[in-house]
Amino acid sequence: MPTIFFYGPELDLEKRRELVQSFTKKASELTGIPEQAFVVYLRPSDQEHVGVGGMLLSDRK
């Protein structure tokens, strides 16, 4: 089963639905795999929980 993980900001329910639908549709179009086979995980993560280059994103501002 193809799996898509998305780490990003907290989204309301409608935006999560739209994101899952659009990721699934585009991945299916590009790969030829049926939409029903895709699993999408949305993981909220704010800038205090993500580090780049040894620094938290919240500290880079």
Secondary structure, 3 states (H helix, E strand, C coil): CCEEEEEECCCCHHHHHHHHHHHHHHHHHHHCCCHHHCEEEEEECCHHHCEECCEEHHHCC
